[in-house]
Amino acid sequence: MLAAGFLFGCMGVFVKLGAHYFSNTELVFYRSFLGLLMVYAIIRQQGGSVATAHLGGHLWRGISGSIALLLFFYCITVLPLATAVTLNYTSPLFLTVLTMLVFKERFHAPLAFAIALGFAGMVLLLHPTLERDQVIPGLLGLVSGFFAGIAMLNVRQLGLRGEPEWRVVFYFSLVASLISGSAMLFDTIHPVSATGLLILIGLGGSGTLAQLAMTRAYRTGKTQVVGNLSYSTVVFSSLFGMILWGEALPLTGWMGMALIITGGVLSLKLAPKHDI
């Protein structure tokens, strides 16, 4: 998960660089399609098969993940990198709330406090940290976190059913390529220059390797530990943003990020465990 965190941070850098050459939808397509080719090559090299008995699960994971990715990439292009990543990583909070509602569990005081802490962090990060014209992208970042939470749930379900990580990533890349590729037909398609090609290769490579590492972590590791370590992406993204773009958040922004991470970690620890 630490390797995935670093690679997801790198992916964010390539998205921000690629925004000068491509639209948000194009970046999602190239990231997904290059990932599809890479994973398929790995499957062929290992003599594996893409045949699955859980096509419905892969479809839901692909749809939820694609929506999360489209919104996430958009937020990266218009918000500071650390802010966009942190808003996307509100997913454990949404996952906890959804799990409690689905299984009709009671919100005991410590868990309710942890969730409230995380949502208080969201408020601090969105206002007054963001400029007036950034509030809508900020809210879309929260929506990306919601769908990322659903995708995390789908990944866990597929892992419990014995699906290997490369098959999960293959179908996610396939569905995301189809969705973003279809959306590209209604938008401008920009030419790929030599610089743009290098950015796309970096984007596809880092994103796919991160996805493989994350999927294996959730399939083989303890969900709570893996979920906690996933926040390393926020740390790496913050460092990249400061070093490459000189991004500096006000104190309230850093406080909001800290509260979101704390609330997410505590909610993973305190939420009831279900084999779902």
N, C-alpha and C positions, 0 to 999 in steps of 0.2 A: 504494500500500500504506500510505503514511502517512495518507492520508485515511481508508482503511478502518480503520486502527488507532484513529484518533480516534473514528470513528463506532461501532466495536465497544465502545469505552470508554463512549460515551454510552448504547449499548444496555444495558450492564451496570447503569448508573445507573437506567434506566427499569425494569429487571427488579427491582432492589432496592426501588424505590418501589412498583412494582406488587404486590409480595408482600403488602402490607397489604390489598389488595383482591381478589386473585385467587390461585388455586392455581398451582403450577408448570406443570401441564398446560395450564391455561387460557392462561397467558402464552405458552407455545409455540404454541398454536393461533392466538391473535390475532396474534402476531408473524408467523406463517407465512401466515395467511389474508389479512391486510392487505398483506403482501408480494406474495402471489399477484395480488391486484387491481391493485396498483401496476405490477407488471411486465407484466401483461396489457394494461394501458392503454398502456404504453410500446410494446409490440409492435404494438398496433393503430394507434397514432399514427404509427409508422415504417413501417407496411405490411408488417411481418414475419409470419412464420408459426411456429407451435409444432410443426409437423410435423418429425419427426426419424427418422433411420435408426439411432439409437443409444439406443433406449428402455431396453434392458437396463442400459447404463451409467448412465443417469439414475436408474433404479430403485435400483441399488446405492448410488449417491451419495446419493439421497434417504433410504434406510434408515439408512445409516451416519451421515449428517449429522443425522437426526432423533434417533437414540439419543444422539449426542454433545450435541445441543442440550437434550434433556430433562434429562440428567444435569447439564449445565453450568448451566442455569437453576436447578435445585434447589440446587446448590452455592453459587450467588450469593446465594440467599435465606438461607442458614444460615452462611456463612463470610464473613470480610472480603473485599471486592471484589477486592483485589490478589491474595489467596491463591487464590481460586476461578479467576481468570483465568490465573494462572501455572500452576496444575495442569492446566488445559485446554490450555495452550500447551506441554505436554510432548509434543505430537503429533509434532514433528520427530524426537524421539528414537525414538519407537515406529515412525515411518515409516522411519527409517534401519535399525533392526533388522529390520523386516519385509522391506524391500528386499534387505538382505544375505542373509536366509534364502531368499527366493524365488529369487534369482539365484545362490544357493550361492557367494557371495563370501566370501573370507577376511577375518576381522576383524584388520586389521593394528594394530600397537601404538598409533599416534596416534588412530585412530578408536575403538579400544576404550577409550582413556583419556578421550576426549571423552564417550562414552556413560556411562562410569562416573562422570564428573564430574556429568553431568546427574542420574543416579540418586542420587548422594550428596546433591545438592541437594534431591531429593524427600524423602529421609529427614529432612534438616534442617528442611524446611518442614512436614512432617507431625508430627514429634516432635523436641523438646518444644514446638514453637511452638503447636500446636493443643491445645485442652482435650480431656479424655478423651471427652466426648460429641461431639466434632467429628472424631474419627479416621475414623469410617465415611464421613461426607460427604467427607472428604479423599481417601479411597481411591476413592470414586465419581468424584471429580474426576479422578483418574488414569485411570479407565476412560473418562471423557469424552474425555481426551486421546488414548487409544488409538483410539477410533472417529473422532475428528477427524482423526487421521493417515490412517486409511483413506479418509475423505472427501477429504482433500487429494490423495491418490493418484488418486481417481476424477476430481476436477476437472482434474488435469493430463492424465489420459488423454483426457477429453472435449475439452480444449483442443487437444491434438495431433491430434484427429480433425476439427478445424475447427468445433466447436460454439461459437456466440457466447455471451458471458457472460450475456445476458439470457435465453437459452433454458435454460442450465444452472440459473440462479436460479429460473426459472419452474417447472421440473420438481421442483427441490428443495422449493420452497414448496408445490407441489401434494401431493407425497408427505408432507411434514411436516404439512400441514393434515389430510390423511386419517388419519394415524396418531394425532396428538394429538386430533383431533376425535372419533375412535372411543373413545379413552381417557377423554374427558370424559363420555361416556355412563355411565360407571361411577363418577362422582365428583359432588360438588356443583358446580352451576353458579351462580356468584355474579352478582347484578345489576350492570349497568354504570352507575355514577354519572357525573356530569359530570367530576369529577376523574379517575375511572378511565378515562374515554374519552380525555382529554387524554394520560394516561400511555400508553395503548394506541397512540394515533396516533404519539407520540414513539418508542415501542418498535418499531412496524412500520416507520416511516419510516427511523429510524437503522439498524435491522438490515438492511433491504432495500438501502439505498444502500451500506452497508458490504459486503454480499455482492456487489453488482455491481462495486464497486471492487476487491475482493479477487480475484474471478474474472477480471476483465480483467488484473489484475497478473500472475496466474499464467499466463494465456494468452499474454500479449504480452511479459512480462519474463523475465529470467533467474531461474530457480527459486531459486538460492542467494541472490541479492540480495533477491528478494521475501520469501523465508523469513526472512532476517535482519531485514528491516524490519517483518515481522509482529509482532515483539516490542515494537514501539512501543505496542501495545495494553496491555501490562503497565505501561508507564510512565504512559500516560494514566489507566488504571484506578487505579493507586496514588495519583496526584494527586487524582482524583475522590474516592476513599475517604477520604483525609486531610482534604480540604476540606469535604466534605458530611457525613461521619459521624465525623470525628475518629479514624479507624482508625489504630492504631499497632501495628506488629509488633515483636517483640523482635529483637535483633541476629541471632539464629540464623535468624529468618524471612527477613530481608533477605539474609543470606548464602546461604540456600537458594535464594531467587529468583535471585540473581546466578549461582549455580552452574548452575541449570537453563537460564538464558538462554545462558550461556557454552557449556555442553555442547551445547545445541541449535544454536547458530551454528556451532560447530566440526564437529559431525556433518554439517551440511548442506554444509560446505566439503570435508570429507574423504571423504564417502561416494562410491562409484563412481557415475557418471552413466549412466542408462539411458533410452532413449526408450520409455516404457511407456504 
